[in-house]
Amino acid sequence: MWRRGTITRLIILVVVGFVVIGPLVGTVVWSFAIKWYWPSPMPQEFGLKYWANALGKRSQVLSALGVSMAVALVVVAVALLVSIPAGYALARLDVPWKKAMLVMFLMPQAFPQLPVFITMSSIFYRLNIAGTVVGVTLAHLVVSLVYSVWITTATFKSVPAILEDAAVNLGCSRLRAFFTITLPLAIPGLIASAIFVFLNSLDEFTGTFFVGSPYVQTLPVLMYTASMGYNMQAASVIAVMLTIPSLAFMAVLEKFLKAEYIHGLGV
């Protein structure tokens, strides 16, 4: 006989699994459904029709995927170029108003994103970069710097400063000590930061819609368009395509994001 505690834990596990995995399973089923009419619990006909349409040469999905990937990779590169020196300075140096500067990086997330991106789009229109890939990339970068700077700062905090100081005392320059000691030890945290930035950019919809519409179309925007047209199969195919890299990168992230990095996230 099962104990009451075991049954309770099993019920909780089933409910959590249904809440977390259920929508994803439903999305996958929709992506292979040719016909699915209420009240049938399962599609009346399965097939690869909508996958073939999405992966065809004339499909908008592939071009939108290319734009999404290109924007995400550029955002990762620029975010790391900004956050590595900024994170090192905030973690190691006696920077005036350090806590205030870290809080400032949280500002784009501290307010509802809709008014933030509406204001940003009006500014970009004046600069003639609204409706361009450059404008969309900058919009993604504003949001992504939150994760990049904070995780990078925490990463450098987790690397013992005594190692770098010891190398300097032995005659190594501060710059060489950074590149030969601190930076290699910080690589796992920087990879975690890059993955966070990449996934955030890949899934970003609001900023792309308000800054890039109607000329820049990424996968999230295309999925929204398909959903508004009640094309559940096409929207589900795109959703699955967005989910696959997210799941893969989250599995990688779990290996690189260590507890000491999370401990250093405080201001």
Stockholm file with secondary structure:
# STOCKHOLM 1.0

chainA/1-267         MWRRGTITRLIILVVVGFVVIGPLVGTVVWSFAIKWYWPSPMPQEFGLKYWANALGKRSQVLSALGVSMAVALVVVAVALLVSIPAGYALARLDVPWKKAMLVMFLMPQAFPQLPVFITMSSIFYRLNIAGTVVGVTLAHLVVSLVYSVWITTATFKSVPAILEDAAVNLGCSRLRAFFTITLPLAIPGLIASAIFVFLNSLDEFTGTFFVGSPYVQTLPVLMYTASMGYNMQAASVIAVMLTIPSLAFMAVLEKFLKAEYIHGLGV
#=GR chainA/1-267 SS CCCHHHHHHHHHHHHHHHHHHHHHHHHHHHHTEEECCTTCSSCSEECSHHHHHHHSTTCHHHHHHHHHHHHHHHHHHHHHHHHHHHHHHHHHSCCTTHHHHHHHHTHHHHSCHHHHHHHHHHHHHHTTCTTSHHHHHHHHHHHHHHHHHHHHHHHHHHSCHHHHHHHHHTTCCHHHHIIIIIHHHHHHHHHHHHHHHHHHHHHCCHHHHHHHTTTCCCHHHHHHHHHHTTCHHHHHHHHHHHHHHHHHHHHHHHHHCCHHHHHTTCC
#=GC SS_cons         CCCHHHHHHHHHHHHHHHHHHHHHHHHHHHHTEEECCTTCSSCSEECSHHHHHHHSTTCHHHHHHHHHHHHHHHHHHHHHHHHHHHHHHHHHSCCTTHHHHHHHHTHHHHSCHHHHHHHHHHHHHHTTCTTSHHHHHHHHHHHHHHHHHHHHHHHHHHSCHHHHHHHHHTTCCHHHHIIIIIHHHHHHHHHHHHHHHHHHHHHCCHHHHHHHTTTCCCHHHHHHHHHHTTCHHHHHHHHHHHHHHHHHHHHHHHHHCCHHHHHTTCC
//
